[in-house]
Amino acid sequence: MKVLVDTVVWSFVFRRHVEDTIYKDLLGTLIADGRVLLLGAVRQEILSGIRHEEQFERLRLSLNAFPNIPITIADYELAAFYYNLCRKNGVQGSNTDFLICAISVNHNCEILTTDKDFEHFAELLPINLFKY
Protein backbone atom coordinates (compact mmCIF):
# COMPACT_ATOMS: atom_id res chain seq x y z
CA MET A 1 0.00 0.00 0.00
CA LYS A 2 1.20 3.52 -0.81
CA VAL A 3 2.08 5.86 2.06
CA LEU A 4 1.36 9.59 2.16
CA VAL A 5 4.18 11.14 4.19
CA ASP A 6 3.29 14.15 6.33
CA THR A 7 5.44 17.26 6.64
CA VAL A 8 6.63 16.47 10.17
CA VAL A 9 8.31 13.24 9.02
CA TRP A 10 10.00 14.91 6.05
CA SER A 11 11.15 17.73 8.31
CA PHE A 12 12.47 15.32 10.88
CA VAL A 13 14.54 13.55 8.24
CA PHE A 14 15.71 16.52 6.15
CA ARG A 15 15.98 19.46 8.52
CA ARG A 16 17.27 17.98 11.73
CA HIS A 17 20.83 16.81 12.04
CA VAL A 18 20.05 13.40 13.46
CA GLU A 19 22.00 10.70 11.69
CA ASP A 20 20.38 7.52 12.97
CA THR A 21 16.64 7.74 13.46
CA ILE A 22 13.75 5.37 12.98
CA TYR A 23 12.11 7.89 10.64
CA LYS A 24 15.14 8.24 8.40
CA ASP A 25 15.44 4.46 8.08
CA LEU A 26 11.71 4.00 7.64
CA LEU A 27 11.40 6.69 5.00
CA GLY A 28 14.43 5.24 3.19
CA THR A 29 12.77 1.82 3.11
CA LEU A 30 9.46 3.23 1.88
CA ILE A 31 11.25 5.20 -0.84
CA ALA A 32 13.22 2.12 -1.93
CA ASP A 33 9.97 0.15 -2.11
CA GLY A 34 8.34 2.88 -4.25
CA ARG A 35 5.56 3.43 -1.72
CA VAL A 36 5.98 7.16 -0.94
CA LEU A 37 3.42 9.73 -2.07
CA LEU A 38 3.89 13.49 -1.77
CA LEU A 39 1.16 16.08 -1.60
CA GLY A 40 1.91 19.50 -3.14
CA ALA A 41 0.87 21.29 0.04
CA VAL A 42 3.32 19.13 2.01
CA ARG A 43 6.06 19.94 -0.52
CA GLN A 44 5.36 23.64 0.06
CA GLU A 45 5.49 23.24 3.84
CA ILE A 46 8.79 21.34 3.65
CA LEU A 47 10.42 24.01 1.49
CA SER A 48 9.01 26.99 3.40
CA GLY A 49 11.29 28.71 5.86
CA ILE A 50 14.61 27.47 4.50
CA ARG A 51 16.98 30.40 4.90
CA HIS A 52 19.83 29.37 2.64
CA GLU A 53 19.20 29.29 -1.08
CA GLU A 54 21.68 26.43 -1.63
CA GLN A 55 19.95 24.27 0.96
CA PHE A 56 16.55 25.14 -0.52
CA GLU A 57 17.75 24.15 -3.98
CA ARG A 58 19.24 20.83 -2.80
CA LEU A 59 16.04 19.92 -1.00
CA ARG A 60 13.85 21.06 -3.90
CA LEU A 61 15.82 18.87 -6.28
CA SER A 62 15.63 15.89 -3.89
CA LEU A 63 11.87 16.25 -3.62
CA ASN A 64 11.52 16.36 -7.41
CA ALA A 65 11.91 12.58 -7.32
CA PHE A 66 8.36 12.47 -5.96
CA PRO A 67 5.59 13.69 -8.26
CA ASN A 68 2.68 15.53 -6.69
CA ILE A 69 -0.54 13.61 -6.17
CA PRO A 70 -3.15 15.13 -8.47
CA ILE A 71 -5.86 16.77 -6.37
CA THR A 72 -9.46 16.84 -7.57
CA ILE A 73 -12.49 18.86 -6.59
CA ALA A 74 -13.77 15.75 -4.79
CA ASP A 75 -10.60 15.72 -2.67
CA TYR A 76 -11.08 19.34 -1.62
CA GLU A 77 -14.76 18.77 -0.90
CA LEU A 78 -14.05 15.69 1.20
CA ALA A 79 -11.36 17.62 3.11
CA ALA A 80 -13.90 20.34 3.89
CA PHE A 81 -16.45 17.72 4.97
CA TYR A 82 -13.84 16.13 7.27
CA TYR A 83 -12.93 19.54 8.70
CA ASN A 84 -16.59 20.26 9.49
CA LEU A 85 -17.22 16.80 10.94
CA CYS A 86 -14.19 16.95 13.20
CA ARG A 87 -14.88 20.51 14.29
CA LYS A 88 -18.47 19.56 15.16
CA ASN A 89 -16.99 16.85 17.39
CA GLY A 90 -14.46 19.16 19.05
CA VAL A 91 -11.42 18.03 17.05
CA GLN A 92 -9.33 20.77 15.46
CA GLY A 93 -6.88 20.52 12.57
CA SER A 94 -5.43 22.48 9.69
CA ASN A 95 -6.76 22.56 6.16
CA THR A 96 -3.64 20.71 5.01
CA ASP A 97 -4.21 17.99 7.63
CA PHE A 98 -7.74 17.40 6.38
CA LEU A 99 -6.58 17.44 2.77
CA ILE A 100 -4.07 14.71 3.70
CA CYS A 101 -6.94 12.74 5.26
CA ALA A 102 -9.13 13.16 2.17
CA ILE A 103 -6.33 12.19 -0.21
CA SER A 104 -5.52 9.13 1.88
CA VAL A 105 -9.13 7.95 1.69
CA ASN A 106 -9.66 8.77 -2.00
CA HIS A 107 -6.31 7.24 -3.03
CA ASN A 108 -6.47 4.31 -0.60
CA CYS A 109 -3.15 4.99 1.11
CA GLU A 110 -1.82 5.16 4.64
CA ILE A 111 -0.58 8.29 6.40
CA LEU A 112 2.89 8.38 7.96
CA THR A 113 3.05 11.11 10.58
CA THR A 114 4.25 11.83 14.08
CA ASP A 115 1.48 14.43 14.55
CA LYS A 116 -0.79 13.18 17.33
CA ASP A 117 -3.73 15.13 15.87
CA PHE A 118 -4.11 12.38 13.27
CA GLU A 119 -4.89 9.89 16.04
CA HIS A 120 -7.87 12.09 16.95
CA PHE A 121 -8.90 12.35 13.29
CA ALA A 122 -8.75 8.56 13.01
CA GLU A 123 -11.40 8.25 15.70
CA LEU A 124 -13.85 10.06 13.41
CA LEU A 125 -12.54 9.53 9.89
CA PRO A 126 -11.88 6.35 7.87
CA ILE A 127 -8.15 7.01 7.58
CA ASN A 128 -5.37 4.46 8.00
CA LEU A 129 -2.28 5.55 9.90
CA PHE A 130 0.97 3.83 8.99
CA LYS A 131 2.15 1.74 11.93
CA TYR A 132 5.89 1.76 12.48
C-alpha positions in Angstrom: 0.0 0.0 0.0 1.2 3.5 -0.8 2.1 5.9 2.1 1.4 9.6 2.2 4.2 11.1 4.2 3.3 14.2 6.3 5.4 17.3 6.6 6.6 16.5 10.2 8.3 13.2 9.0 10.0 14.9 6.0 11.1 17.7 8.3 12.5 15.3 10.9 14.5 13.5 8.2 15.7 16.5 6.2 16.0 19.5 8.5 17.3 18.0 11.7 20.8 16.8 12.0 20.0 13.4 13.5 22.0 10.7 11.7 20.4 7.5 13.0 16.6 7.7 13.5 13.7 5.4 13.0 12.1 7.9 10.6 15.1 8.2 8.4 15.4 4.5 8.1 11.7 4.0 7.6 11.4 6.7 5.0 14.4 5.2 3.2 12.8 1.8 3.1 9.5 3.2 1.9 11.3 5.2 -0.8 13.2 2.1 -1.9 10.0 0.2 -2.1 8.3 2.9 -4.3 5.6 3.4 -1.7 6.0 7.2 -0.9 3.4 9.7 -2.1 3.9 13.5 -1.8 1.2 16.1 -1.6 1.9 19.5 -3.1 0.9 21.3 0.0 3.3 19.1 2.0 6.1 19.9 -0.5 5.4 23.6 0.1 5.5 23.2 3.8 8.8 21.3 3.6 10.4 24.0 1.5 9.0 27.0 3.4 11.3 28.7 5.9 14.6 27.5 4.5 17.0 30.4 4.9 19.8 29.4 2.6 19.2 29.3 -1.1 21.7 26.4 -1.6 20.0 24.3 1.0 16.6 25.1 -0.5 17.7 24.1 -4.0 19.2 20.8 -2.8 16.0 19.9 -1.0 13.9 21.1 -3.9 15.8 18.9 -6.3 15.6 15.9 -3.9 11.9 16.2 -3.6 11.5 16.4 -7.4 11.9 12.6 -7.3 8.4 12.5 -6.0 5.6 13.7 -8.3 2.7 15.5 -6.7 -0.5 13.6 -6.2 -3.1 15.1 -8.5 -5.9 16.8 -6.4 -9.5 16.8 -7.6 -12.5 18.9 -6.6 -13.8 15.8 -4.8 -10.6 15.7 -2.7 -11.1 19.3 -1.6 -14.8 18.8 -0.9 -14.1 15.7 1.2 -11.4 17.6 3.1 -13.9 20.3 3.9 -16.4 17.7 5.0 -13.8 16.1 7.3 -12.9 19.5 8.7 -16.6 20.3 9.5 -17.2 16.8 10.9 -14.2 17.0 13.2 -14.9 20.5 14.3 -18.5 19.6 15.2 -17.0 16.8 17.4 -14.5 19.2 19.1 -11.4 18.0 17.0 -9.3 20.8 15.5 -6.9 20.5 12.6 -5.4 22.5 9.7 -6.8 22.6 6.2 -3.6 20.7 5.0 -4.2 18.0 7.6 -7.7 17.4 6.4 -6.6 17.4 2.8 -4.1 14.7 3.7 -6.9 12.7 5.3 -9.1 13.2 2.2 -6.3 12.2 -0.2 -5.5 9.1 1.9 -9.1 8.0 1.7 -9.7 8.8 -2.0 -6.3 7.2 -3.0 -6.5 4.3 -0.6 -3.2 5.0 1.1 -1.8 5.2 4.6 -0.6 8.3 6.4 2.9 8.4 8.0 3.0 11.1 10.6 4.2 11.8 14.1 1.5 14.4 14.5 -0.8 13.2 17.3 -3.7 15.1 15.9 -4.1 12.4 13.3 -4.9 9.9 16.0 -7.9 12.1 17.0 -8.9 12.4 13.3 -8.8 8.6 13.0 -11.4 8.3 15.7 -13.9 10.1 13.4 -12.5 9.5 9.9 -11.9 6.4 7.9 -8.1 7.0 7.6 -5.4 4.5 8.0 -2.3 5.5 9.9 1.0 3.8 9.0 2.2 1.7 11.9 5.9 1.8 12.5 
